[in-house]
Amino acid sequence: MRYLFFIAVIFGISTSMQAQKYSKQAVDSMYVIAIKTQEELSKPKEIKIMAVGDIMMGTNFPNDSYLPRDGKGPFDDVNTILTQADILFGNLEGTLTDEGENAKRCSDPSKCYSFRSPESYGKYLEDSGFDVMSIANNHIGDFGAVGIKNTSKTLEKHNIAYAGVFAQPSTIFEKNGITYGFCAFAPNKDCLKIHNLTNAKKIVQELKQKADIVIVSFHGGAEGFKHTHVTRKTERFYGEDRGNVYKFAHTMIDAGADIVLGHGPHVSRAFEVYNNKFIAYSLGNFCTFSRFNLDGVKGYAPIAEVVIDLEGNFIKGKLHSAKQIDEIYPFMDEKKGALKEIKRLTEEDFPESKLLFEEDGSFSQQKE
Ligand SMILES: [Zn+2]
């Protein structure tokens, strides 16, 4: 409609100008102005970002019994939600590789948690509309350098932007006329470090120079039922420094990030809005087919929908509650467990954000 309107305007301008014997140059410059205005108008005013946590669609290591056998796609039951996103994000908790040896030292392979999904599974991610993924986590190195290389190649083949390893600390991609900068951090080997705030800040600042919207991902914080709260301190787990996720997220926003998406604890954590920018502290497990404990809150698979303006400021959101049970891909949870859990944690950990959740999962900031 707008397009037709502009054609009419351009036609009107040019014929009337030519009738008045304006120079061809003047008419041409009017064309340029009209076309530029058309581009501005056709740019969306808001962006709907959807984010999910850990994705491991099935592994053929240590053997094929950890792959699905019913031919069902990993996202079949949640695709109606996922495909509504302008930008869809997830954390790839494993590798997509058809070669490579297990790089973890394990005396008993049955207890060795290394994840190797077939490269052919990359198509599931593309079909569901994943635009960007973090590969900064404790599993990207499971099959060594070849695993990282093949995972990267597979994501590229399916037009999915990714970052988080030394070969690809950050990336820039474009969609619907908007340029996005993306970077991802974790405490783990092979990954850009969540502890090195100076370096992380520098990456975000550089992305901000080149991109309209900067998205930052982190895989951090302690794991499990006892670690659902954001402590605002450095978290240690299995003797490892898993980062101070509160300090990290705030530092990234101060450096220019527009949205910060966390995962890693295998449980959901609170949302926060800090300086008008949205933070999810942990999106938990989303599509972890086998070899993950999915008891209780670990089975919640939140889909965070966040609407931002072109300055990256938070407008509103909606939390869609999906769920997993062992060796069943995510499906919508009528009991809305993820919503109840994240609402509770957000009210307890970040009352100053004044986020109000409705029963249908919609959330917005309470006005002063
Ligand atoms: Zn992890």
Boltz pocket constraint, residues with backbone or C-beta under 6 A from the ligand:
constraints:
  - pocket:
      binder: B
      contacts: [[A, 93], [A, 137], [A, 138], [A, 139], [A, 219], [A, 264]]
      max_distance: 6.0
